[in-house]
Amino acid sequence: MVAGVFCAIRQENFILRRNHMRVAIPTQNPGGLEAERSDHFGHCEIFTVVDLDETNTVTGVETVANGSHDAGGCLVPVQILHDANVEAIVVGGMGARPMRGFADVGIKVYFANRETVPTVNAVIAGLIANQLTVMHADQVCKGSGNCHH
């Protein structure tokens, strides 16, 4: 393994700083590794934040409260997670504005279908197995009301 690279890296995955990954998952209360993922990224009550080391061992789990989703609120989680030193987020969908916001602050956005990856533990297992894909701009929700983010 090359120093600074996390697990078996696909070309679109990313290089970590100092062999550490801090990932956020929108979840239902009370959060934690067994928590169910939230249906809606911007309206989740909390984010479960998981720290992984270079051996893919969970070294920490915490919850971070989401902010208000009022006018302009879709960028509130971007700032909250940036302030929490998150390096990646795993979602079931997201609009273009927060996707750009995460890109601007250097947080990688991964996609995982909530039906097949329903819990935080399942998300972490998918990341470790390199089964989750980086979300691209053509996958964003277009505001039609049928996205589950």
Beta strands, then each sheet from edge to edge (+ up, - down):
strand 1: 21-27
strand 2: 46-52
strand 3: 58-65
strand 4: 88-91
strand 5: 108-111
strand 6: 133-134
sheet 1: 3+ 2- 1+ 4+ 5+ 6-
end
